[in-house]
Amino acid sequence: MYQFYFLSIIINICLSVLLLPEIFASRFPSFSAFVTEQCGKEDRIMLFGITALGVGVFKLLSPVYGDVPFFGDLLPALGNLGGGGILFLENLKGNQEVPIFRILHTLLVDRKNLWGYGCLIAGILHFFLPSMIFF
């Protein structure tokens, strides 16, 4: 569905701005200020993380017509899931007591910059190469 295609691109780009604020603030100050103003508060970051997780799941389940199911949107959906998971885990209170949250924290939050670059690359490639497999 084209709605999730568009949302996936927009969310991947916004996730990269939120995960890599020092890079975007110096190169694109007005865009970075806009995204930070709209999604920068703690409650909005948690909501944006949950939204990114939801779009990532639905992106895997609803392919665009003519695209390969599941594998056609794998990397953008993983970017949404990973970036949304980072925003969700960073703002979840008391998440270090549960073992699965410690594992996810190690996989996602400790590699925040890597996920930020991955979201940026996935969003740009998904926009310019819509019918390629994995993008």
NORJOCOR-V810734 format. One record per helix or strand of 3 or more residues. SS is the DSSP state (H for helix, E for strand). FROM is the first residue (numbers start at 1). TO is the last residue. If there is no record, write none. Layout:
# NORJOCOR-V810734
SS_FROM_TO ; SS_FROM_TO
This chain:
# NORJOCOR-V810734
H_2_19 ; H_21_27 ; H_29_39 ; H_42_61 ; H_71_91 ; H_99_107 ; H_109_128
